[in-house]
Amino acid sequence: QVQLVESGGGLAQPGGSLRLSCAASGFTFNNFAMSWARLAPGKGLEWVSGITTSSDTYYADSVKGRFTISRDNAKNTLYLQMNSLKPEDTAVYYCIKDTREWGWGVPSSLGEYDYWGQGTQVTVSS
């Protein structure tokens, strides 16, 4: 069965960095685009960043220039390097899998993702 397990969350100071990881299993990882989404307190779910099967990357405007998504297909692992963190980045971060095998691009609609991890909490505070 498909499993997505996030790790790497925690407490960071404003301006600090964290690196999230997502270990994937139960499907052919390199055949699917992957993304990160987040749920901040009092806000709706937000797509954050995505990476295609050919490692093209896409970012929400709110994180562009600060976050970097990457994937290691040999390790079936997705990453999110988060730099210059802000208090508004505080959220639960989810690793999510595209429904489409060998799909073009990365869906920004969260309805086009069929599996979600359990989430990892990121808190940015001094």
C-alpha positions as CSV (number, residue, x, y, z in Angstrom):
1,Q,0.0,0.0,0.0
2,V,1.1,3.6,-0.6
3,Q,2.8,5.2,2.3
4,L,4.2,8.7,2.7
5,V,6.1,9.5,5.9
6,E,7.3,13.0,6.6
7,S,10.0,14.0,9.0
8,G,12.2,16.9,9.8
9,G,9.7,19.4,11.3
10,G,10.3,21.3,14.5
11,L,10.8,24.7,16.0
12,A,12.9,27.3,14.1
13,Q,13.6,30.9,14.7
14,P,12.6,33.6,12.1
15,G,15.3,33.6,9.5
16,G,16.3,30.0,10.3
17,S,16.1,26.8,8.2
18,L,14.6,23.4,8.3
19,R,14.7,20.5,5.9
20,L,11.7,18.2,5.5
21,S,11.9,14.7,4.2
22,C,9.2,12.4,2.9
23,A,9.9,8.7,2.6
24,A,7.7,7.1,-0.1
25,S,6.8,3.4,-0.5
26,G,4.2,1.2,-2.2
27,F,4.4,2.8,-5.6
28,T,6.9,3.5,-8.4
29,F,8.1,6.8,-6.9
30,N,10.0,8.1,-10.0
31,N,6.8,7.8,-12.2
32,F,4.8,10.4,-10.3
33,A,5.0,14.1,-9.6
34,M,5.1,15.0,-6.0
35,S,4.3,18.1,-4.0
36,W,4.2,19.7,-0.5
37,A,1.1,21.3,0.9
38,R,0.6,23.0,4.3
39,L,-2.2,23.8,6.7
40,A,-1.6,26.9,8.8
41,P,-3.6,27.7,12.0
42,G,-6.9,29.4,11.0
43,K,-6.2,29.0,7.3
44,G,-7.1,26.6,4.5
45,L,-4.9,24.0,2.9
46,E,-2.2,25.6,0.6
47,W,-0.2,24.0,-2.1
48,V,3.4,25.0,-1.5
49,S,5.7,23.4,-4.1
50,G,5.8,20.6,-6.6
51,I,8.4,18.6,-8.6
52,T,7.8,16.7,-11.8
53,T,9.1,13.3,-12.8
54,S,11.9,15.1,-14.7
55,S,12.6,17.2,-11.6
56,D,11.2,20.5,-12.9
57,T,10.2,22.5,-9.9
58,Y,7.3,24.9,-9.1
59,Y,6.6,27.1,-6.1
60,A,3.8,29.1,-4.6
61,D,4.6,32.9,-4.6
62,S,4.7,32.9,-0.8
63,V,7.7,30.6,-0.7
64,K,9.5,31.3,-4.0
65,G,13.2,32.1,-3.5
66,R,13.2,30.7,0.1
67,F,12.1,27.0,-0.3
68,T,13.7,24.4,-2.5
69,I,12.0,21.1,-3.4
70,S,14.0,18.1,-4.6
71,R,13.7,14.4,-5.0
72,D,16.0,11.4,-4.8
73,N,14.5,8.6,-6.9
74,A,17.1,6.1,-5.8
75,K,16.0,6.6,-2.2
76,N,12.3,7.1,-2.9
77,T,12.5,10.4,-1.0
78,L,11.1,13.9,-1.4
79,Y,12.7,16.9,0.3
80,L,11.8,20.5,1.1
81,Q,14.6,22.8,2.1
82,M,13.1,25.8,3.9
83,N,15.3,28.8,4.4
84,S,14.7,32.4,5.6
85,L,11.7,31.0,7.6
86,K,9.0,33.4,8.6
87,P,6.3,33.1,11.4
88,E,3.7,32.8,8.7
89,D,5.4,29.6,7.5
90,T,4.1,27.9,10.7
91,A,1.9,25.0,9.6
92,V,1.6,21.3,9.3
93,Y,3.4,20.3,6.1
94,Y,2.2,17.3,4.0
95,C,3.8,15.3,1.4
96,I,1.4,14.5,-1.4
97,K,1.3,12.2,-4.5
98,D,-0.1,13.2,-7.9
99,T,-2.9,10.8,-9.1
100,R,-1.4,10.8,-12.7
101,E,1.4,8.4,-13.6
102,W,3.8,10.3,-16.0
103,G,1.5,13.3,-15.9
104,W,2.6,16.6,-17.4
105,G,3.6,19.3,-15.0
106,V,2.5,19.5,-11.4
107,P,-1.1,20.0,-10.3
108,S,-1.7,23.0,-8.1
109,S,-5.2,21.8,-7.3
110,L,-5.0,19.7,-4.1
111,G,-7.9,17.6,-5.4
112,E,-5.6,16.1,-8.0
113,Y,-3.5,14.3,-5.3
114,D,-4.6,10.9,-4.1
115,Y,-2.3,10.1,-1.1
116,W,-1.2,12.3,1.7
117,G,1.3,11.7,4.5
118,Q,0.4,12.2,8.2
119,G,2.1,15.6,8.2
120,T,5.0,17.2,10.2
121,Q,4.6,20.3,12.3
122,V,6.8,23.4,11.5
123,T,6.7,26.2,14.0
124,V,8.6,29.4,13.4
125,S,8.9,31.6,16.5
126,S,11.4,33.5,18.5
